[in-house]
Amino acid sequence: MLQAMRTSQFDQSMTRLDLGVGQPGFDLLPWDKLAQAAAHLLPQNDTALLNYGLEAGDAFFRQELAAFLTPRYGYDLTAVDLFITAGASSALDLICTLFTQPGDLVLVEEPTYFLALRLFADHGLRVRGVPLEKDGLNLAVLEELLYEEKPALLYTVPTFQNPTGITLSATKRRKLAELAEAHGFLIVADEVYHLLDYTAVPPAPLAALVPEGAPVLSIGSFSKIFAPGVRLGWVTAGSRYLEKLAGSGLLDSGGGLNPFMSGLLRSALQTGLAQAHLAWLKEVYGRRTAVLTAALREFLPAGFAFDQPEGGFFVWVRGPEEMDTAVLLPAAHSAEVGYQLGHKFSAAGGQANCMRLSFAFYKEESLREGARRLGRVLDNRA
Amino acid sequence: MLQAMRTSQFDQSMTRLDLGVGQPGFDLLPWDKLAQAAAHLLPQNDTALLNYGLEAGDAFFRQELAAFLTPRYGYDLTAVDLFITAGASSALDLICTLFTQPGDLVLVEEPTYFLALRLFADHGLRVRGVPLEKDGLNLAVLEELLYEEKPALLYTVPTFQNPTGITLSATKRRKLAELAEAHGFLIVADEVYHLLDYTAVPPAPLAALVPEGAPVLSIGSFSKIFAPGVRLGWVTAGSRYLEKLAGSGLLDSGGGLNPFMSGLLRSALQTGLAQAHLAWLKEVYGRRTAVLTAALREFLPAGFAFDQPEGGFFVWVRGPEEMDTAVLLPAAHSAEVGYQLGHKFSAAGGQANCMRLSFAFYKEESLREGARRLGRVLDNRA
């Protein structure tokens, strides 16, 4: 029983191919690299990493992280631009605590990352969705909405969005920042997929508007580019926002959010292990994307469509308007295949004809087999 | 500059002996033991620790932790009784998010742990203090208060309290649980000092009332018994409370709060390293308590009093009623000694004549010298 309780309910050896699982496959987790990082760190006797750390995070780690991000984000970052978190969810939770009150309105993409909706609910926040277009948020709808509502913040996954894979265009990024400035709301940009580009380089992250004073809090994480279990991420934002995070009661009491793990990742960056892992992940995920999408083109029946993702973890499949992917799920499970229900990603009760698939968890042959099974289930639907 | 930004502003090599620092000395941090734990863990290739973990925490770690706590808490615990946190502050923050609404009342001890007050403020909570007696909370005052107020929760450090060192008696523990039951509030018991007894074994923790169905959430942590930088702790409580914690949006999205560090501490427990470190800490802290309190008895002028702590980190010194320790602090700093201001620990603007000292950070000779300097400052006060 304990073994079954180890991690999640997901297991690569199971017969069912659950393409809904949106986490890295166990074969992609860098145990050896972490062991090498430990071999680099442990002789250092750096006991500072075992005490209450600086609220914003170990400065040497932030320095390494800033050097890592500078070429990848496309502008100069230094240690003081970064606040270390225990992952993106930890960041979003802290932001909700400090920058919202229950009853406040949060705008999200429609569809959006479903677990962010859970987090907003825990903080008593109201949520409204803004539709997505091929190039990201529909800003015309957003502008109209801003005449009637005063949101506290807008939550977006601007690059390789979860669940759609859509990327917000450079023009819209700038326009969105202007709207936030004009209407006095914060943009919380969940940029955890930004570094996972496979076939097209995305526009500069929303983080890049921070030096210009845009009201953006940009969330990054090692979960997607190294390993979720390290529970380490970062926020970059204007100094007044970072100071609010670092000055919170949680940080004042607990110190930095994960000092010892920060030391391990500092070593992983200093030795190039983290960079090498990211480069390898991009190759593997790139191939998996190609395999899954090729198989979907082969096996999905008429009436089903998706946009080719250029990065990230996900493929968003849209079925005929009248279809409900929830109704079909038992048949899918009988055929030993699974997916995430589209409606989970909707703040408005929509998206029922959609499903989210991921190419992160399974190897290429399983992805193809999963797509084959899914195609058969969709073919045979009533 | 970065070096100065490493951890906290506190440094054992500084001239000033700041007896207000309430964290372990750098000489007490178990770097070698953590390296040994890593040598035990890393050959295991346990990649589950690098993925999103089970929300309640790795079950094998919880199993080890339950075995560790069972003799020390004095009742049988198993893995399912434990929810793993990223330290006590992380636990308290999550409890506030899930079990309170802004405007709710939190009862605290008067005086109480000052950084908990910060955390409650971030969650928009009202706070009222209940005076402490020699055997803990004044329950007569609490009962009266409960006729006029309906608190959401009562926050207590029942054993070797921060800042006073006071321990709630066994009788009062039971009575407090009855009051909570009768008046429908939660007891949040911050029991992080429970295992640090030096001269007297405390009553069973409030956690021990959980199996009887008491509305207690008991918070524990490795910060005081191993190292703050590992950011690992636990909550034990009735299953309906644990399910609420594990089912929160934060956990649903982020997985377990610190999976890889849980693996390291699992190894530290399995190899006996954590137990050995705790035993050693108790010896060291016991000696430091004796040295600091002996020096205070020698050097404090008439009119100053404290109760001999039997465990924990702190000595609470009470000065003459009319004195204000804030007024005296510049003189103390000129004499290269420091303390925590009493009023910080008050939810009611009181305790100005008090100061919190800690024997955790400095070695014995520094503690004695600090007490000597402090005595001289108090002697010479206007």
Interface residues (C-beta under 8 A of the other chain):
Chain A: L2 M5 R6 T7 S8 Q23 P24 F26 L29 P30 W31 L34 A35 A38 L42 N45 D46 T47 A48 L49 L50 N51 Y52 G53 L54 D58 A59 F60 Q63 A79 A86 G87 A88 S89 S90 L92 D93 T97 L98 Q101 P102 L115 A116 L117 R118 L119 F120 A121 D122 H123 G124 S223 A227 P228 G229 V230 R231 S248 G249 L250 D252 S253 G254 G255 G256 L257 N258 P259 F260 M261
Chain B: L2 M5 R6 T7 S8 Q23 P24 F26 L29 P30 W31 L34 A35 A38 L42 N45 D46 T47 A48 L49 L50 N51 Y52 G53 L54 D58 A59 F60 Q63 A79 A86 G87 A88 S89 S90 L92 D93 T97 L98 Q101 P102 L115 A116 L117 R118 L119 F120 A121 D122 H123 G124 S223 A227 P228 G229 V230 R231 S248 G249 L250 D252 S253 G254 G255 G256 L257 N258 P259 F260 M261
